[in-house]
Amino acid sequence: MLQPSQDWASGMKASFGWADYLIFGGMLLASLCIGIFYAIKGRNKANDEFLMGGRSLTCFPVSLSLLASYISAILVLGGPAEAYYHGIEWWMICCGQITLPIVAVVFLPFYYELRLTSVYEYLEMRYASRWIRCTAGGMFVIQMLLYQAVVIYAPALALASVTDLPLWVSVITVGLIASIYTAIGGMKAVVWTDVMQLFILIIGLFAVIIKGLIDFGGFGEVWRVAVENDRAGPQIYTLEYRPLQRHTVSNIIISAIIGKLSQYAATQTTVQRYGSMKSLAHAYAAIFMVIPFFILLISLTMIAGLILFATYDGCDPLAAGLISSKDQILPFYVMDRLSSVPGLPGLFVACVFSGALSTISSGVNSQAAVTWEDVFSHIPKCANLSLTTQAWLTKLLALGYGFLALGLAFVAGNLGGVLQAAIAVTSSVAGPLLAVFLMALFMPFTNSKGACMALILGTGVALGFSFGATAIGLKPELLPTSTDLCPANLTIPPPPEIKPIRVKDLEYPEKMLGLSYTQLGPLGFMVAMIVGILISIGTGMSGGRNVERSLLHPWVRRFMPDPIKVDARKSAHAYDNKISTQF
């Protein structure tokens, strides 16, 4: 363990200086300025400009925006905390990137040709049902609201840890700024602020890692400490599939594959980005560019977590009572070790806020697109409004969703760690959504009844497991830490009298609620797929309705009968009505 740079026993901690506030405030001001710029530039333009960027964006900013939409502050805080308290086994989530070439080949050309603003419009066309479109759009809105709540909470937690601002003030600050610049600037503001914020996020992580490596004289000592304490090394990897174990290699890879397929093939946020690009070639490039950036970011957070563990090996700040949540370990490190360098704490908080702002802005823009296209555009009074008025109403929808997420953020602290909570709530909806899109694209016999019930039951089962575990107080088990090397004058709080509930302490059937959060997506996917197929078969399948060939995937069309030949065959075998009546 390195010697602390602060006197922990005195209760005094470093705080923001003028340089920190300057860097942090400059990032927020730059985000707002980008929003104001595009608001002025597109003030008299229609919804196509606000929601789709005029379909003129290029691959580089969209690729970074795709990545930033799902990386956010959750990874910046949750990733290092994961490596510190659970090990780097979670790095195996990078294996999920193998699905992106599949998305590029199988799904991207199909979606790009449709040129939809709301991806759920496809479900209405395919199943000839408004119900399935509204159900899927509603599920997406709920998913994003839950996810955004955790995203807003994460940087607020960081800011409250390093400044004297109360947590509630930080929550409101994050939510308001992201909602405002998205509501006024639209898709182009979202994309270009995402680019800026992602670079700030990467710079912030590099600053933490470089300072840590300088302190230890290289990565060798950091790795040695990590291996000795089961944070790294081949011994930490469990290959078998164990659904009740929080992490195994199989669990993580299965979850990553389902999650990435859903994220890039069945989610409004990403499909909306495809339609905003100027050509299919740019769309292909955008997807493939995501892969190296994603692996880089995951690797940086894992390395940062190992540096934090080596720094506090022998005096864990959480066990010593210096922090109240494992997600505060990185902010604590920044103020403890980096506060001597003016501006670095401000850069770190700007890094965390950048991740949060990018995700919230992408989310509220997509939610507004779904709500307008799937609901309000079908109301005659709204459809008859001028294009400019429609755009203003959509901006108000975006602002409203930002405020809703802001309210939900106040309960996000009770979900078992920001990383786990974010994955749990998004996976619960992502799995069923993926199942419904796969049925629509590749299974012509499925119908709207099966699709609707698949979404409802699949999501309900997955969320039931997620919130059920939270309701009984189930907490993830942390790897052992020590306080043996803490300063002698530091008062170590006694262990809690009531031990946290662990999966191994439960009996069946309650033990089933201990299903790994990584398996919520696969569970929802399997339930939705089985329910959708069985109900479609039980309710007459397509009911004799000819499914339009263009709404099925090209791989399926070749096996479908040609409608021209079918009509010709029917005509050849039909009776002449006049003759048969006379007879």
PATORBA-62692 format. One record per residue: x, y, z of N, C-alpha, C in turn; residue in three letters. Coordinates in steps of 0.001 Angstrom, whole numbers, plus 500000, padded with zeros to 6 digits. Each point is the difference from the previous one (the first is absolute). Layout:
N
XYZXYZXYZALA
...
//
This chain:
583
500846498791500000499154501209500000500872501246500000MET
499601500986499215500700501275500006499560500831501202LEU
500903500839500482499650500872501119498952501024499552GLN
498976500230500836498964500968499609500562501400499924PRO
499485500770499066500446501380499854499190500950500867SER
498894499499500582499156500799500876500012499395501399GLN
499705500827500997499850499502501367498574499493500161ASP
499794498695499790498660499439500016499334500130501367TRP
500782499873501054499413500005501350499427501354500369ALA
500526501071499433499520501333500359498633500311499412SER
499589499211499026498708500256499348500093501076498945GLY
501179500608499843500174501026498975500254499325498646MET
499424500529498975500224499462498665500205501142499021LYS
500714499670498935500253501007498974498694500416499342ALA
499986501200499483498795500498499343500386500662498684SER
499000500372499250500228500638498708500701501347500167PHE
500964500263499093500617501304499915499463500753498793GLY
500508501197499779499474500808498893500261499331498652TRP
501163499310499866500306499334498736499015498867499733ALA
499601499295501066499049498897499848498638500519499550ASP
499553501044500648498706500566499612500043500561498587TYR
501163500528499592500138500552498653499880498901498946LEU
500694498880500226499948498882499034498615499390499973ILE
499444499760501168498678499385500081498936500914499386PHE
500035501273500372499030500949499457500164500199498505GLY
501252499947499515500238500152498572499371498877499197GLY
500046498754500539499376498877499301498490500179499914MET
499387500414501112498550500213499993499618501129499042LEU
500777501076500019499714501137499120500146499598498534LEU
501027499212499690500198499564498617498824499144499522ALA
499493499125500871498849499168499634498788500866499687SER
499755500991500848498866500895499777500170500815498723LEU
501241500429499736500240500816498806499747499206498718CYS
500378498714500013499726499163498825498501499890499782ILE
499261499801501090498542499928499894499401501295499480GLY
500486501141500520499483501298499566500331500240498527ILE
501210499604499584500408500195498602499053499279499056PHE
499718498717500272499132499244499107498533500388500159TYR
499653500548501173498634500502500166499770501216499102ALA
500991500900499937499883501193499144500047499600498523ILE
500896499065499694500174499576498609498758499305499449LYS
499311499246500859498841499249499515498688500483500568GLY
499930501302500346498824500511500719498720499942499157ARG
500105500062498700498790499997499161499832498697499223ASN
500694498950500449499959498745499268499076498999500677LYS
499686498936499268498983499047500445500614498903500856ALA
499145499020500348500419498906500866501116499158499396ASN
500057499905498673501036499197499378501384500533500347ASP
500124501315500108501273500608500388500265499791501479GLU
498973500167500832500175499884501447500303498561500417PHE
499278499035499434500116498607500437501030499204499208LEU
500201500352498717500869499191499139501205500773499471MET
500179501257500421501152500767499542499993500265498510GLY
498792500006499392499912500213498564500555498845499188GLY
500241498853500654500568498798499364501279500336499234ARG
500867500780500652501215500456499317501265499776500831SER
499909499216501079501149499814500881500976498980499421LEU
501260500096500443501045499103499503500392498980501068THR
500861499050499617500248498828500837500725500317501307CYS
500995500905499971500824500187501191499195500530501193PHE
499288501138499877499255500472501170498887499034500420PRO
499355499351499034498914499084500350500552498777500726VAL
501161499513499579500611498853500668500298500311501463SER
500600501151500247500286500392501382498720500252500777LEU
498984500521499330498721500229500665499330498675500368SER
500088499002499111499462498669500315500663499439501251LEU
501304500176500079500740499488501151499660500778501263LEU
499983501324499885499741500842501171498596499797500553ALA
499057499632499133498618499825500443499867498920501059SER
500900499005499992499880498885500937501210499857500928TYR
500973500878499885501172499910500878499739500801501272ILE
499960501290499886499561500908501056500796499917501287SER
499499500740500985500625500061501316499911498669500727ALA
499081499172499583499846498697500643501279499187499835ILE
500597500046498811501238499265499783501159500667500732LEU
500044501324499994501108500712500636500060499700501494VAL
498871499969500670499967499709501436499888498507500272LEU
499096499333499270499728498599500282501097499065499553GLY
500701500321498895501059499125499495501151499844500981GLY
500637501097500445501071499865500992499526499363501312PRO
498771500323500437499471499386501225499819498493499814ALA
499581499585498799499853498577499691501342499288500112GLU
501037500567499376501330499380500050500533499976501430ALA
499748501042500765500501500105501382499331498966500908TYR
498694499898499954499271499177500969499564498626499478TYR
500132499770498674499577498708499454501020499383499045HIS
501022500735499601500972499474499055499679500420498574GLY
500905499660499075499873500474498626499318498974499091ILE
499330499005500565499319499012499172498967500659499083GLU
499449501120500440498991500708499207500559500501498673TRP
501340500048499879500597500426498734499542499119498850TRP
499543498787500295499553499083498947498792500542499240MET
499398501073500481498888500610499273500454500477498619ILE
501299500207499830500523500415498690499724498946498934CYS
499810498742500417499701498939499026498682500261499278CYS
499135500798500614498724500319499369500150500800498723GLY
501190500575499773500222500788498787500004499151498727GLN
500067498668500164499947499135498813498637500107499312ILE
499010500520500696498665500119499392499901501193499047THR
500901500970500114499874501201499157500179499708498510LEU
500960499159499595500024499623498579498717499290499566PRO
499402499211500894498735499336499679498912501038499762ILE
499946501006500872499015501072499836500225500725498672VAL
501271500268499686500310500731498766499554499230498762ALA
500169498689500016499663499188498828498511499683499939VAL
499409499652501144498639499462500015498931501083500135VAL
500204500955500904498926500923500359500130501384499382PHE
501217500513499946500191501399499598499425500322498618LEU
500290499222498939499447500369498683498471500012499985PRO
499402499066500728498539499929500039499410501263500621PHE
500549500426501166499478501187500680500276501257499179TYR
501168500068499387500355501214499271499058500233498822TYR
499599498924499333499082500123498863498618500477500423GLU
499584499666501235498666500401500458499909501501500276LEU
501140500624500414500048501452500244498928500431501000ARG
499956499324501127498985500295501010500535500969501042LEU
499116500818500557500370500827501145499853499197501290THR
498925499227500104499808499096501135500128498564499509SER
500906499244500584500199498619499576498772499143500273VAL
499172500439500952498827499197500360498868500162498971TYR
500163500949499088499073500097498879500089498739499138GLU
501185499415499939500170498759499242499104498894500554TYR
499894499915501326499166498953500595498534500182499622LEU
499543501254499918498617500242499592499790499565498547GLU
500938500314499135499868499602498600500042498481499853MET
500895499382500743500165498546499878498790499231500535ARG
499471500440501156498902499260500630498631500628499758TYR
499954501125499258498740500698499739499242500268501295ALA
500726500507501002499401500220501319500650501200500669SER
499155500932500438500494501143500776500411499578501397ARG
499373498920500508500271499580501371501461499607500194TRP
500527499228499070501376499544500159500970501174499911ILE
499686500968499126500872501173499882500007500804501294ARG
498828500244500559499911500784501240500599499245501185CYS
499806498680500033500557499200501099501519500031499971THR
500582499774498818501457500002499876500570501386500306ALA
499351501050499457500466501354500286499908500335501477GLY
498915499555500643499846500226501433501064499288500807GLY
500325498770499601501060499251500691501339500723499883MET
500272500529498809501257500727499810500060501242500883PHE
498897500736500063499968501211500822500246499662501469VAL
499362498924500489500199499579501394501451499595500237ILE
500537499226499053501395499562500114500939501198500122GLN
499830500985499117500893501145500004499821500859501243MET
498773500122500486499781500779501225500741499380501181LEU
499898498674500132500686499318501096501515500138499853LEU
500468499838498773501439500100499748500505501414500265TYR
499253500999499525500415501391500192500019500380501481GLN
499094499425500770499981500292501432501324499609500642ALA
500507498814499633501285499550500534501129500871499457VAL
499897500398498727501028500832499371500095501370500674VAL
498871500569500372500003501304500685500558499859501410ILE
499653498902500659500438499790501387501513499846500086TYR
500615499328499024501427499681500076500889501241500100ALA
499906500988499085500867501166500145499632500867501199PRO
498719499999500359499601500747501194500698499438501223ALA
500123498674500042500714499342501092501460500429500019LEU
500608500081498815501401500407499907500189501439500447ALA
499130500890499531500123501413500339499784500232501495LEU
499042499285500569499750500133501434501180499487500817ALA
500783499068499425501141499433500718501181500960500046SER
500131500866499003501191500826499907499723501478500242VAL
498759500372500187499667501382500301499059500034501200THR
499650501182500414499078500149501122498545500043499537ASP
499770499795498698498628500027499505499229498772500476LEU
498763500169500482499180498842500362499683499154498764PRO
499698498732500225499737499077498900498829500483499148LEU
498946500540500640498816500399499239500293501176499068TRP
500914500884500408500376501121499135500742499487498772VAL
500869499030500215500747499419498886499070499298499020SER
499011499260500531499044499294499145499254500986499105VAL
499521501068500574499235500987499233500882500684498959ILE
501261500280500351500915500655499063500211499160498746THR
500293498712500202500237499113498851498758499913499124VAL
498857499712500616498771499798499234499578501230499222GLY
500084501162500618499549501223499343500861500353498795LEU
501309499958500163500882500430498911499842499092498785ILE
499996498677500227499858499074498873498653500176499307ALA
498948500171500781498660500133499424499887501273499163SER
500591501081500483499857501290499311500727499999498666ILE
501290499585499989500721500117498722499491498996498973TYR
499449498871500466499415499049499045498700500543499437THR
499168500562500879498695500492499578500122501140499003ALA
501028500817500124500099501145499094500823499683498746ILE
500934499038500106500929499786498893499689498842499081GLY
499319498971500500499644498869499154501141499028499774GLY
499843499162498949500923498902499740501437500462499781MET
500200501078499229501369500450499739500684500478501278LYS
499249500652500871500565500411501283500371498780500835ALA
499134498996499976500271498769500751501280499346499507VAL
500111499833498684501145499283499431501307500730500271VAL
500025501316499760501272500709500144500387500235501461TRP
499028500132500891500362500047501421500482498632500460THR
499419498925499435500488498658500325501475499858499645ASP
500391500515498832501402499910499568500903500726500990VAL
499650501226500326500801500777500943500076499308501353MET
498861499534500485499942499414501330500734498670500073GLN
499987499236498910500720498725500013501502500225500080LEU
500501501007499291501431500292500083500383500482501402PHE
499144500788500625500270500427501380500032498785500930ILE
499079499057499770499938498791500808501294499189499869LEU
500489499842498773501231499233499779501192500702500641ILE
500084501315499852501103500764500598499976499861501521ILE
498800500051500598499889499863501451500487498650500492GLY
499640498931499292500463498660500401501507499867499844LEU
500541500539498911501451499946499805500734500763501108PHE
499427501122500452500635500775501066500104499174501280ALA
498926499278500330500006499149501198501043498893499861VAL
500043499351498844500908498869499796501461500454499989ILE
500295501086499304501382500476499924500518500377501378ILE
499170500700500795500421500365501360500256498749500835LYS
499148498996499880500196498771500761501245499253499593GLY
500268499922498698501180499280499530501281500731500400LEU
499949501311500029501165500770500465500265499690501470ILE
498949499949500812500162499713501435500619498624500242ASP
499641499016499166500482498629500201501226499673499154PHE
500412500915499134501166499739499166499736499029498870GLY
498767499828499618499662499089498907498830499108500357GLY
499613499158499038498815499164500184500310498673500699PHE
501257499611500053500374498701500564499555499821501438GLY
500252500975500843499618499896501412498490500007500164GLU
499315500791499206498539500036500049499427498619499682VAL
500539499371498967499505498673499598500312498944501070TRP
501186500077500589500368499025501042499029500051501171ARG
499696501204500466499068500150501121498618499481499611VAL
499571500275498771498683499567499541499914498473499942ALA
501030499351499484499989498540499892500012499357501386VAL
500795500526500897500084499442501350498679500105500756GLU
499180500972499629498733500214500705498785499618499149ASN
500224499184498971498921499452499165499183501071499285ASP
500662501096499665499341500997499146500336499782498532ARG
501068499303499722500438499739498634500709498656499973ALA
500340499571498779500674498720499845499044498912499544GLY
500533498909499456499137498933499459499128499319501047PRO
500397500064501276499237499300501040498637500626500280GLN
499768501222499548498730500661500323498887499641499023ILE
500351499334498891499005499742498959499312498650500227TYR
498689500041500078499173498792500085499331499813498647THR
500302498889499339499524499816498633498580499460499929LEU
499572499216500992498693499337499928498853501015500035GLU
498870499515499502498783500808500061499321499749501338TYR
499969501003500873499362499891501313499063501196500170ARG
498732499815499713499081501157499974499831500693501349PRO
500264499304501114499851500632501313501306500621500494LEU
501062499862499243501271500643500361500087501337499288GLN
500394501015500712499955501357499445500737500090498672ARG
501220499540499957500783500056498775500673498668499719HIS
499840499493498795500886498993499429500254500443498567THR
501010499424499372500304500378498626498798499741499101VAL
499363498830500181498843499654499177498850500983500231SER
499726500318501273498927500950500324500203501332499281ASN
501221500519500111500283501333499464499916500010498476ILE
500566498955499350499995499972498534498575499853499458ILE
499202499114500592498606499841499561499241501305500157ILE
500180500647501151499333501282500252500451501061499006SER
501315500036499722500540501012499096499472499818498579ALA
499880498756499557499518499740498637498542500432499856ILE
499151499590500965498592500396499939499874501517500113ILE
500758500590500930499904501442500219500431500812498799GLY
501133499627499389500492500756498850499102499818498777LYS
499500498786499790499080499794498886498760500867500154LEU
499463500038501211498811500815500236500316501482499840SER
501133500404500547500368501414499975500177500519498582GLN
500602499194499120500314500468498654499026499523498928TYR
499060499110500355499071499492498990498542500209500360ALA
499697500449501229498596500094500396499720501178500918ALA
500856501014499996499852501132500908499916501306499225THR
499087500834500386499769501272499322501254500866499956GLN
500734500076501098501150500896500087501009499727498892THR
500271498717499718501000499674498986499411500008498587THR
498819499437499817499402499972498662499717501420499516VAL
499671500891500914499800501402499638501307500600499477GLN
501132499576500584501302500474499513500265499489498576ARG
499626498736499723500217499476498645499304500884498970TYR
498750500342500284499224500794499051500476501431499871GLY
500812500472500964500458501391499953501239500181499135SER
500577498903499498501250500109499240499749500168498502MET
500970500601499345499805500400498610500049498826499029LYS
500617498872500376500059498860499092500156498715500796SER
499731498887499322500139498693500636501457499714500331LEU
500910500465499188501433499791500254500414500662501311ALA
499481501194500268500297500674501268499410499226501170HIS
498834499413499805499372499219501064500835498767500333ALA
500502499312498953500881498845500228501246500422500793TYR
500627501066499551501231500460500655499749500368501457ALA
498855500617500270499682500418501368499934498802500943ALA
499379498912499539499893498818500860501368499393500275ILE
500818499839498963501302499352500194500952500863500830PHE
499849501314499948500859500878500804499689499906501485MET
498806499545500344499630499868501410500880498973500704VAL
500382498927499301500659498849500632501300500383500717ILE
500992500631499340501243500317500721499806501011501121PRO
499114500972499798499769500987501055499362499344501228PHE
499072499088499783499347499328501127501010499176500799PHE
500823499211499304501006499178500692500986500885500750ILE
500380501129499397500914500937500670499397500505501308LEU
498740500438499957499381500569501193499833498966501111LEU
499559498788499653499859498962501015501360499691500622ILE
501028499909499173501342499698500496500518501102500917SER
499747501261499635500448501112500848499353499948501379LEU
498707499695500058499335499960501311500499498830500838THR
500285498862499361500536498861500753501391500306500546MET
500845500613499174501345500362500456499915501019501134ILE
499107500973499856499823501002501064499586499324501308ALA
499101499021499923499568499295501205501133499253500670GLY
500879499366499210501140499290500580500982500972500657LEU
500180501168499395500871501017500606499417500464501327ILE
498704500210500049499353500401501249500193498935501072LEU
499853498720499620500136498939500996501427499929500532PHE
500983500110499103501387499967500450500311501194500902ALA
499398501140499706500225501198500808499489499818501420THR
498828499372500155499378499871501315500031498571500527TYR
500922499178499476500148498647500515500446500061501463ASP
499165499505500886500296500049501430499186501030500741GLY
499352500909499263499122500988500649498891500403499038CYS
499027499138499894498881500231499097499154501168500500ASP
499837501058499203499212501160500450498555499660500367PRO
499401499012499330498621499625500319499931499335501366LEU
500882499042500261500013499317501300500436500954501110ALA
500813500990499652500482500953501010499002501116500266ALA
498883500018499298498977501014500225500294501331499354GLY
500978500053499107500340501264499345499062500309498830LEU
499385498973499445498970500169498981498807499142500393ILE
498826500338499480498786499278500385499509499044498927SER
500567500070498805499562499147498898501219499597499194SER
499992498779499474501153499539499216500197500855498749LYS
498929500612499493500111500825498798500702501326500256ASP
500308500297501268500716501228500331501507499801500053GLN
500469498776499714501429499730500160500854500824499036ILE
499572500162498762500783500797499055499987501486500353LEU
498833500614500319500045501401500448500870500196501247PRO
499959499038500913500848500095501202501479500006499613PHE
500365499115499083501388499933499554500428501313499354TYR
499140500544499192500342501247499295500284501118500997VAL
499150500143501007500202501079500961501158499686500956MET
500264498727500222501076499613500911501367500098499337ASP
500094499549498747501301499893499361500267501057498930ARG
498931500552499402500183500910498869499735501460500350LEU
499509500272501206499616501377500329501203500932500098SER
501204499434500112501198500839500067500309500648498654SER
499413499441498932500206500573498667498782500850499647VAL
500125501321499945498833500856499726499327499632498684PRO
498699499852500057499234499721498794499672498540499778GLY
500777499067500571499733498582499759498672499533500614LEU
499663500415501242498670499625500495498874500556499126PRO
500175501212499515498992500580499115499897499238498694GLY
501153499538499475499996499201498782499268498678500227LEU
500235499398501177499341498728500293498481500165500072PHE
499545501015500730498552500202500116499408500357498639VAL
500740500786499201499546500285498631499902498707499194ALA
500945499085500234499988498698499330498740499219500356CYS
499654499959501284498818499258500447498728500659499472VAL
499932501313500102498824500713499520499842499862498488PHE
501122499961499284499935499864498546499318498699499623SER
500383498932500689499365498718499720498516500034500261GLY
499599500643501081498574500052500344499227500856499004ALA
500542501160499667499290500908499093499786499368498632LEU
501002499268499505499869499386498677498892498961499978SER
499911499204501056498973498954500040498604500590500157THR
499859500977500881498687500594500231499508500699498737ILE
500886500729499338499586500733498800499560499047498906SER
500747498915499805499609499013498987498661499370500348SER
499825499709501282498766499348500435498771500861499814GLY
500056501258500431498802500836499919499671500345498551VAL
501034500115499144499739500243498587499274498813499375ASN
500428498788500339499360498795499456498601499811500568SER
499832500282501287498671499879500612499019500973499347GLN
500479501222499742499134500980499343499628499542498592ALA
500966499394499285499733499508498648498933498916500018ALA
500127499052500922499034498901500098498621500524500363VAL
499939500888500979498706500502500460499293500806498918THR
500753500830499294499360500800498944499550499118498841TRP
500905499174499506499690499194498820498947498937500286GLU
500052499391501184499108498868500286498674500411500622ASP
499941501195500568498771500418500696499426501279499400VAL
500708501105500152499423501301499675499812500226498499PHE
500881499427499180499850500219498555498745499337499446SER
499380499105500763498772499330499557498741500700500517HIS
500186501061500775498869500802500469499765501109498976ILE
498820500064499386499772500963498908500381501430500341PRO
499654500475501186500304501380500371501501500258500006LYS
500777499017500448501453500160500027500595499874498597CYS
499481499052499231500522499782498643499755501196499096ALA
498949500788500284499661501148499162500739501273500393ASN
500776499946501063500769501169500403501113500270498998LEU
500507501226500001501112500331499109501231499201500411SER
500929499818499062501199499212500268500836500616501116LEU
500048501324500042500767500669501056499360499759501362THR
498679500072500076499303499751501262500197498555500455THR
499963499070499066500250498603500337501389499829500612GLN
500978500697499426501364499911500530500078500545501424ALA
499288501118500261500005500559501355499328499059500997TRP
498926499349499592499352499042500897500918498817500302LEU
500754499562499017500937498903500216501102500414500967THR
500432501262499894501007500505500945499458500010501427LYS
498735500361500144499385499978501338499908498573500539LEU
499737499044499116499984498594500421501383499587500521LEU
501039500393499281501363499669500430500289500590501378ALA
499595501245500186500214500650501297499227499280501100LEU
498782499602499698499181499300500979500607498675500422GLY
500545499260499042500626498726500343501248500208500862TYR
500721501072499743501150500309500849499585500234501440GLY
498892500721500187499512500265501354499502498725500688PHE
499364499108499221499541498729500570501182499166500497LEU
501034499905499176501191499256500404500640500627501232ALA
499940501320500076500532500719501147499302499571501291LEU
498680499872499939499261499565501178500341498577500416GLY
500147499116499013500318498607500308501417499827500541LEU
500877500958499710501392499874500434500130499956501517ALA
499028500570500700500106500049501455499829498634500655PHE
499500499004499249499868498654500581501045499052499423VAL
500881500504499138500959499121499322501100499506500920ALA
500183500637501133501067499592500900499732498713500743GLY
498808499440499849499646498794500761500018498735499149ASN
500707500030498867499914498887499061501247499131499936LEU
500941500125500977501109499055500078501221500340499165GLY
500351501269499871501158500389499203499571500463498627GLY
500584501114499528499502500613498773500194499111498781VAL
501127499280499934500241499158498832499001498858499933LEU
499852499288501116499073498871500033498566500460499781GLN
499618501118500619498629500504499867499690500367498556ALA
500940500672499334499765500412498612499830498798499087ALA
500874499005500163499912498807499143498707499245500280ILE
499602499929501266498793499250500361498747500601499369ALA
499823501319500127498756500605499513499947500045498476VAL
501155500171499340499981500027498536499846498601499415THR
500649499016500621499918498630499494498590499447500090SER
499268500395501035498657499467500198499078500331498837SER
500216501130499363499183500404498850500684499621498694VAL
501326500029499973500738499764498758499771498600499457ALA
500001498994500869499818498626499545498670499780499285GLY
498864500357500610498707499847499314499888500813498715PRO
500540501217499975499952500798498767500743499296498865LEU
501158499439500313500754499279498978499196498815499484LEU
499353499269500906499200498836499588498893500399499032ALA
499316501095500279498887500436499147500502500414498617VAL
501119500698499923500525500396498695500488498791499207PHE
500588499024500675500424498789499296498790499235499464LEU
498919499952500792498782499339499523499425500731498792MET
499993501322500058499436500779498897500810499826498715ALA
501313499957500126500862499937498833500108498603499400LEU
500033498992500878500358498663499531498902498948500148PHE
498864500339500623498945499005500215498678500532499451MET
499693499744498740498790500559499374498700499546500655PRO
500024498871500693498763499474500587499601500699501289PHE
500890500786500622499660500660501260499037501145499751THR
499180500317501019499002501056499853500106501016501128ASN
499165501015499938500071501109500962499662499558501418SER
499072499040500142499649499520501347501214499350500660LYS
500676499153499232501191499366500541501087501003500329GLY
500188501005499129501045501001500218499714500846501234ALA
498749500434500166499629500818501165500204499233501303CYS
499508498762500037500139499205501220501464499658500275MET
500779499823498953501428499737500182500680501166500701ALA
499696501219499545500590501183500633499579500136501453LEU
498698499851500251499479500235501347500502498942500979ILE
499870498725499632500398498935500928501521499910500140LEU
500722500157498883501458499938500073500574501084500889GLY
499518501224499798500471501120500831499540499844501436THR
498749499573500191499475499835501356500782498989500817GLY
500346498881499384500764498968500714501388500520500368VAL
500686500619499032501348500489500261500017501102501058ALA
499078500965499886499933501063501013499582499442501354LEU
499167498967499997499593499376501255501199499451500759GLY
500905499337499289501210499491500636500890501148500482PHE
500109501047499174500867501119500355499510500724501254SER
498734500410499983499472500739501150499726499089501188PHE
499781498716499732499828499051501103501263499882500822GLY
501150499950499327501274499938500718500232501263500809ALA
499617501149499441500139501260500736499063500038501205THR
498785499479499832498999500046501071500426499192501220ALA
500669498865499796500405499186501154501366500420500540ILE
500579501045499402501260500537500512501225499222499575GLY
499922499306498877501119499194499524501106500922499489LEU
501197499815500499501140500837499610501104499137499404LYS
500737500507499029501120499229499445501101499817501044PRO
500578498837500023501050499701500970501324500574499518GLU
500683500746500874501262500633499651501160499069500337LEU
501076500113499219501211499263500334500613500581501274LEU
500753499195500739500555500476501273500935501194499829PRO
499920500922500942500931501127500084500500500084501432THR
500990500843500209500620500088501327500116501444500455SER
500034500178501322500266501322500588501223499946500909THR
500831498956499863501135499794500906501053501089499886ASP
500100500618498850501049501008499800499470501420500084LEU
498787500172500485499454501351500141500778500766501058CYS
500050501337499892500686500799501027499486499676501399PRO
500921499995500963499637499590501364498970500921500623ALA
499992501272499597499058500947500599498645500031499312ASN
499795499107499010498720499943499284499058499041500714LEU
498814500475500324499005499165500676499253499159498975THR
500190498683500099499346499084499062498611499660500542ILE
498950500238499228498659499672500501499833498491500162PRO
499207499576500965499772498559500187499195499450498833PRO
500111498715499724499198499412498921498526500098500335PRO
499132500075498993498563500137500275499464498807500770PRO
499067500289500928499430498934500813499153499040499155GLU
499299500561499017499183499174499118500802499710498740ILE
500309498745499793500779499629498830499157500132498732LYS
500620500463498910499243500096498739499569498625499528PRO
498873499967499302499463498737499486500770499598498744ILE
500480498746499986500707499462498855499192498859499390ARG
500294499679498748499273498930499313500166498677500738VAL
501200499737500487500264498721500664499222499837501302LYS
499485501115500534499247499927501260498523499675499779ASP
499539500020498754498577499829499714499659498539499729LEU
498743499677500174499479498672499674499055500116498813GLU
499801498882499297499050499993498887498577500100500538TYR
499050500684499330500154500636498670500553501413500049PRO
500191500568501225500496501375500096501394500133499397GLU
500746498903500036501367500029499451500007500345498512LYS
498883499718499307499919500292498573500148501493499714MET
499642500837500985500164501448499817501467500396499944LEU
500870499055500363501430500256499911500561499797498607GLY
499130499858499002500452499884498617500934501170499676LEU
501136499681499415500969501035499656499362501095499149SER
500323501238500303499437501119499233500397499896498529TYR
501105499301499705500407499841498602499031499121499215THR
499199499203500698499112499055499328498576500537499836GLN
499749501224500420498657500558499848499648500202498516LEU
500961500467499215499761500165498570499741498677499298GLY
500886499005500159499732498685499404498694499374500486PRO
499659500175501274498746499455500524498813500651499297LEU
499991501325499928498910500704499323499911499611498535GLY
501155499813499363500028499602498588499357498623499806PHE
500379499033500832499471498644499852498501499953500282MET
499571500677501080498575500027500330499205500625498860VAL
500484501135499492499292500695498918499942499153498736ALA
501101499358499654500030499192498779499027498826500100MET
500001499292501128499113498845500176498539500442500007ILE
499707501049500773498621500496500089499513500490498640VAL
500830500762499295499603500543498708499682498924498979GLY
500831498978499947499785498914499035498753499192500355ILE
499864499628501280498864499165500402498665500728499832LEU
499938501263500400498741500742499879499675500255498529ILE
501007500268499187499747500192498563499419498730499388SER
500556498856500347499475498729499477498597499749500521ILE
499783500284501292498703499753500615498903500935499542GLY
500359501140499433498987500974499556499924500088498476THR
500363498915499318499805499947498555501129500541499169GLY
501153500201500626501194500505499293499668501299499248MET
500323500086498719499765501262499291498551500169499577SER
499153499018500312498568500108499725499658500115498527GLY
500811499438499144499735500066498566500440501301499356GLY
500493500958500815500444501285499452501364499825499340ARG
500111500465498779501279499940499298500947501049500570ASN
501113499561500561500994500927500531500778500586498827VAL
500077501317499951500711500657498908501466499583500003GLU
500464499534498869501354499452499910501069501025500401ARG
499780501261499685501011501028500289500180500231501493SER
499052499529500825500091500188501449500646498812500700LEU
500386498995499215500750498871500536501465500140499603LEU
500856499359500760501425500094499692500280499351498639HIS
500922500546499216500309499422498684500340498512500041PRO
500590499542501117500323498575500104498745499131500040TRP
498881500583500484498748499250500112499188500116498721VAL
500130501127499309499177500244498807500181498923498936ARG
501216499483499886500257499026498936499219498705500187ARG
499557499748501241499224498791500276498493500263499980PHE
499622501272499840498584500349499958499486499890498571MET
498746499571499824499445499907498639499876501384499367PRO
500246500065498723499876501252499253498516500353499896ASP
499574501177500516498577500354499979499412500085498590PRO
500808500356499000499496500080498619499636498602499498ILE
500880499046500296499725498623499581498816499419500765LYS
499882500347501278498868499514500807498687500529499432VAL
499966501317499672498776500589499441499652499372498650ASP
501021499745499206499757499386498695499432498589500161ALA
500527499275500978499516498643500248498553500020500480ARG
499664500980500854498628500131500496499035500302498849LYS
500422500905499126499135500375498871499758498811499073SER
501045499200499815499869498854499101499038498955500528ALA
499864499901501329499143498976500587498678500554500488HIS
499739501288499750498758500601500496498842499692499065ALA
498767499884500546498783499809499195499529501346499477TYR
499405499981498853499363501203499476498658500145500697ASP
499818501088500694498793500177500819498715499943499183ASN
500045500583498807498774500008499179499591498581499600LYS
500959499233499551499698498648499551499487499141501141ILE
500682500084501145499609499159501126498621500389500515SER
499630501278499913498679500434500478498912499484499070THR
500263500114498689499007499499499052499820498507500149GLN
501081499302500237499905498572500155499141499625501224PHE
//
